[in-house]
Amino acid sequence: MSSPLHFVIIRFSSLGDVVLQTSVITWLKQTYPRELKITFVTSHEFKDLVTGHPDIQRVLTFDRRSGEKLSGLARKIRELHEKEPITLLLDLHSTTRSTLLRWMLPTFPRLVVDKRRIERFFLVRLPGWKGWTRWKFLGLEVQVGRTPRDWQGILMAPFKRGTRPLTEMPLVDRIHHKKPYVVFAPVASFESKRWPMDYFVTLAQKFLNDERWKHYDLVIVAGPTDKHCEALNVIQDPRMLNLQGKTKLKESIAWMQEARVVVGNDSGMNHIAEAANVPVITLFGPTHEGFGFAPHLSTSTGLSVEMWCRPCSATGSRKCFRSEQFCMTELKPEKVWQVLEQKLVSA
């Protein structure tokens, strides 16, 4: 009887990327019918995203903020290898940090994801270039198969359209909210990726003032550093619950999983919602759906305004060169409200 496979998957950050990468795990488990053990390596602050995942046997964390050294993480992996031999290191991050970790584990077979940096570079530097339709930019969309020469020769290739597995999220304690609700997640890793807060206020008012949805509540989900979400407090309506900074990540996940619809920026919160099979409306500005972060559920929608200058950044980190960020301001609340109305009708 052949020994089980043991893959160590590395993805330190960020929130949305960690969620998306779990689709690879689901696909791997489907691909290898015999026993496959998965150890997932991530940053400490994201452990709740993968702890309890049905296809992950173990989670190792790295806490850089507390001063933990990569050498300590490498030691943990070597100790794990002594107990459960590791078949493959699968680096889905491909950063300086993950490269250093692989360097500390020189004898381990490894595979590094192709992040298509050249194609990303041209798409950002030449935003008018339409060649992006020829590419899949989401590095996690991989196929795994053996070559005749060596089973470890795993081929990195885009999935055929329509074959990407759904991302899954671990189950969490259910939120027992008495009324159905919609979630707004006005968060993003960079300010340029945020839809204007006054637009979120307008959208919230349209929703709360519409008699058709008076049996619905509105829940705001955001982290403790997302102080801009306090702008929504101008709305004095008992049906709106602003949880900005009041919930931990696991609790926020629970709120997302029970929502009827989630409206948010191109950020990890929308990926979490889709991983729980909740339809989303994702608002794109400086980034591009072609990078692979567009919603994938048939019930979800991505909204954006085509402009010659977008995408201007692969991650949204670059500040707009204009006095007004038109890729966001031209995406009007009325347009988003039309889509939200349609989803509520069909919910």
C-alpha positions in Angstrom: 0.0 0.0 0.0 1.4 3.4 -1.0 2.1 6.0 1.6 -0.3 9.0 1.9 0.6 12.3 0.3 1.4 15.3 2.5 1.4 18.7 1.0 2.5 21.8 2.9 0.8 24.9 1.3 2.3 28.3 1.9 0.1 31.5 1.7 1.0 34.1 4.4 -1.5 36.8 3.3 -3.7 38.7 2.6 -7.2 38.1 3.8 -8.9 37.7 0.4 -6.0 35.8 -1.1 -5.9 33.3 1.7 -9.6 32.7 1.2 -9.3 32.3 -2.6 -6.3 29.9 -2.3 -8.5 27.4 -0.5 -10.1 26.5 -3.8 -6.8 24.9 -4.7 -7.1 22.7 -1.6 -10.6 21.6 -2.6 -9.4 20.8 -6.1 -6.4 18.8 -4.8 -8.6 16.7 -2.6 -10.7 15.9 -5.6 -7.8 15.2 -7.8 -6.0 12.7 -5.6 -8.5 10.0 -4.6 -6.1 8.4 -2.1 -5.4 10.0 1.2 -3.9 13.5 0.9 -3.0 15.4 4.0 -2.8 19.2 3.8 -0.9 21.4 6.1 -1.6 25.1 5.5 1.0 27.8 6.5 -0.3 31.3 6.9 0.1 34.5 9.0 -1.2 34.3 12.6 -3.9 37.0 12.0 -5.5 34.8 9.3 -5.6 31.5 11.0 -9.4 31.7 11.5 -9.9 31.7 7.8 -8.6 28.1 7.5 -8.8 26.5 10.9 -11.6 24.0 10.8 -11.6 23.8 7.0 -12.8 20.2 6.1 -9.9 19.6 3.7 -7.1 21.0 5.9 -5.6 18.7 8.6 -3.3 21.2 10.2 -2.6 24.9 10.3 0.9 26.4 11.0 1.0 30.1 11.7 3.8 32.7 11.5 3.4 35.7 13.7 5.8 38.4 12.3 4.3 41.1 14.5 5.4 39.4 17.7 8.9 39.0 16.4 8.8 35.4 15.4 11.6 34.4 13.0 11.2 32.5 9.8 13.9 30.1 11.1 11.4 29.1 13.8 8.7 28.3 11.3 11.2 26.3 9.2 12.1 24.3 12.4 8.4 23.5 12.9 8.1 22.2 9.4 11.2 20.0 9.8 9.8 18.6 13.0 6.5 17.9 11.3 8.4 16.2 8.5 9.9 13.8 11.0 6.5 12.7 12.2 4.6 12.9 8.9 6.9 13.0 5.9 6.2 15.9 3.6 5.8 15.1 -0.1 5.7 18.6 -1.5 6.0 22.3 -0.5 3.5 24.2 -2.6 4.3 27.9 -2.5 1.1 29.8 -3.5 2.6 33.2 -2.3 5.9 33.5 -4.2 7.3 36.4 -2.2 10.6 37.2 -0.6 9.4 35.7 2.7 8.2 32.4 1.2 11.3 32.2 -0.9 13.5 32.5 2.2 11.4 29.8 3.9 12.0 27.5 1.0 15.7 28.3 1.1 15.7 27.2 4.7 14.2 23.8 3.6 16.5 23.0 0.7 15.9 19.2 0.6 12.1 19.5 0.3 10.5 19.0 -3.2 8.8 22.3 -4.0 6.5 24.0 -6.5 6.1 27.7 -6.8 3.0 29.3 -8.3 3.3 31.3 -11.5 2.0 34.7 -10.6 2.3 35.9 -14.2 4.2 39.1 -13.1 5.1 40.0 -16.7 1.5 40.0 -17.9 0.4 41.9 -14.8 3.1 44.5 -15.5 1.9 45.1 -19.1 -1.8 45.2 -18.0 -1.0 47.9 -15.4 1.5 49.9 -17.5 -0.5 49.7 -20.7 -4.1 49.8 -19.3 -5.6 50.3 -22.8 -4.1 46.9 -23.9 -6.9 44.4 -24.4 -4.7 41.4 -24.4 -5.7 40.7 -20.8 -8.6 38.6 -22.1 -6.0 36.0 -23.2 -4.7 35.5 -19.7 -5.8 34.1 -16.4 -4.1 36.3 -13.7 -5.2 34.4 -10.7 -2.1 32.4 -9.7 -4.1 29.9 -7.6 -6.0 28.6 -10.7 -3.7 25.6 -11.2 -4.1 22.0 -12.4 -2.2 19.3 -10.7 -1.2 16.1 -12.6 1.6 13.7 -12.8 4.1 13.7 -15.6 5.5 10.4 -16.9 8.9 11.3 -15.7 8.2 12.3 -12.1 4.9 12.7 -10.2 6.3 15.8 -8.6 6.4 17.5 -11.9 3.1 19.3 -11.3 2.0 21.4 -14.2 0.9 25.0 -13.6 -1.8 25.8 -16.1 -5.0 27.8 -16.1 -8.2 26.0 -15.4 -10.5 25.7 -18.4 -13.4 28.1 -18.2 -16.1 26.9 -15.8 -14.0 24.3 -14.0 -12.7 26.4 -11.1 -13.8 24.8 -7.8 -15.7 26.8 -5.4 -13.8 28.2 -2.4 -14.9 26.8 0.9 -14.9 28.4 4.3 -14.8 26.6 7.7 -18.1 26.5 9.5 -18.5 29.0 12.4 -21.1 29.5 15.1 -24.3 30.7 13.5 -25.6 34.2 14.0 -29.1 34.0 15.4 -30.4 37.3 14.0 -34.2 37.5 13.9 -34.6 39.3 10.6 -33.0 38.8 7.2 -30.3 41.3 6.5 -28.0 42.8 3.9 -24.3 43.3 4.7 -22.2 46.3 3.5 -18.5 45.8 3.7 -16.9 49.2 2.9 -13.4 48.0 3.5 -10.3 47.6 1.4 -6.6 47.2 2.0 -5.9 50.5 0.2 -7.9 53.7 0.3 -8.0 53.9 -3.6 -10.0 50.7 -3.7 -12.8 52.1 -1.5 -16.0 53.2 -3.1 -16.8 56.7 -1.6 -18.4 56.6 1.8 -21.0 59.1 0.9 -22.0 56.7 -1.9 -22.4 54.0 0.7 -24.5 56.3 2.8 -26.7 57.1 -0.2 -27.1 53.4 -1.0 -27.9 52.6 2.7 -30.6 55.3 2.7 -32.2 54.0 -0.5 -32.3 50.5 1.0 -33.7 51.5 4.4 -36.3 53.9 3.0 -37.7 51.4 0.5 -41.0 50.0 1.9 -40.5 46.7 0.1 -37.5 45.8 2.3 -38.7 47.2 5.7 -38.5 43.6 7.1 -34.7 43.6 6.3 -31.9 45.0 8.5 -28.6 46.4 7.3 -25.3 45.3 8.9 -22.0 47.0 8.5 -18.9 44.8 8.8 -15.5 46.4 9.1 -12.3 46.1 11.2 -11.1 48.3 14.1 -8.9 50.4 11.8 -11.7 51.1 9.3 -12.6 54.4 11.0 -14.0 55.8 7.7 -17.0 53.5 8.2 -18.2 55.8 11.0 -19.6 58.0 8.3 -22.5 55.7 8.2 -23.5 56.7 11.7 -25.2 59.8 10.2 -28.0 57.4 9.5 -30.2 57.2 12.6 -32.2 54.0 11.8 -32.7 51.2 14.3 -32.6 48.7 11.4 -28.9 49.5 10.7 -26.3 47.8 12.9 -22.8 49.2 12.5 -20.3 46.6 13.7 -17.2 48.4 12.6 -14.5 47.4 15.1 -16.9 45.5 17.3 -16.4 42.0 16.0 -13.4 39.7 15.7 -12.6 38.1 12.3 -14.4 34.9 13.1 -17.5 36.8 14.2 -17.5 38.9 11.1 -17.3 35.7 9.0 -20.4 34.4 10.8 -22.3 37.6 9.9 -21.2 37.3 6.3 -22.3 33.7 6.0 -25.9 34.5 7.1 -26.4 37.5 4.8 -28.8 37.6 1.9 -26.5 39.8 -0.2 -23.1 41.5 0.5 -22.1 44.8 -1.1 -18.4 45.7 -0.9 -15.2 46.7 -2.5 -12.7 44.4 -4.2 -11.6 43.0 -0.9 -11.4 39.8 1.2 -14.8 40.3 2.8 -16.5 39.7 -0.5 -14.5 36.6 -1.1 -15.5 35.3 2.3 -19.1 35.8 1.5 -18.8 34.0 -1.8 -17.0 31.2 -0.1 -20.1 30.8 2.0 -22.3 30.8 -1.1 -23.6 34.3 -0.5 -24.2 36.5 -3.6 -22.1 39.6 -3.6 -21.9 42.9 -5.5 -18.2 43.8 -5.8 -17.2 47.3 -6.7 -14.0 47.6 -8.8 -12.0 50.8 -9.3 -8.2 50.9 -9.8 -7.9 47.1 -10.0 -9.3 44.9 -12.7 -11.6 41.9 -12.8 -9.1 40.4 -15.3 -6.7 39.9 -12.4 -8.9 37.0 -11.3 -10.6 38.5 -8.4 -14.0 39.0 -10.0 -17.0 37.3 -8.3 -17.4 33.7 -9.5 -20.9 32.7 -8.3 -23.6 33.0 -10.9 -25.7 35.0 -8.5 -22.9 37.6 -7.9 -22.1 40.7 -9.9 -19.0 42.8 -10.4 -19.4 46.4 -11.2 -16.9 48.8 -12.7 -16.6 51.8 -15.1 -14.4 51.3 -18.1 -11.7 54.0 -18.3 -8.6 54.3 -20.3 -6.4 54.5 -17.1 -7.6 51.4 -15.3 -6.2 49.3 -14.0 -3.5 51.5 -12.7 -2.3 49.0 -10.1 -2.3 45.3 -9.5 -3.3 45.7 -5.9 -4.8 49.2 -5.7 -1.9 50.5 -3.7 -1.1 53.4 -6.1 -2.7 56.7 -5.4 -4.7 58.2 -8.3 -2.8 60.8 -10.3 -6.0 62.9 -10.7 -7.7 65.2 -8.3 -10.8 63.0 -8.5 -10.7 59.2 -8.8 -13.2 58.8 -11.6 -13.1 55.0 -11.7 -14.9 55.1 -8.4 -16.9 58.3 -8.5 -18.4 57.5 -11.9 -19.8 54.3 -10.4 -23.0 55.9 -9.1 -25.1 54.7 -6.1 -28.1 54.5 -8.5 -26.4 51.8 -10.6 -25.5 49.8 -7.5 -29.0 50.2 -6.1 -30.5 48.8 -9.3 -28.4 45.6 -9.0 -29.1 45.3 -5.3 -32.8 45.6 -5.9 -32.7 42.8 -8.5 -30.8 40.5 -6.1 -33.3 41.2 -3.2 -36.2 40.4 -5.5 -34.7 37.1 -6.4 -33.4 36.3 -2.9 
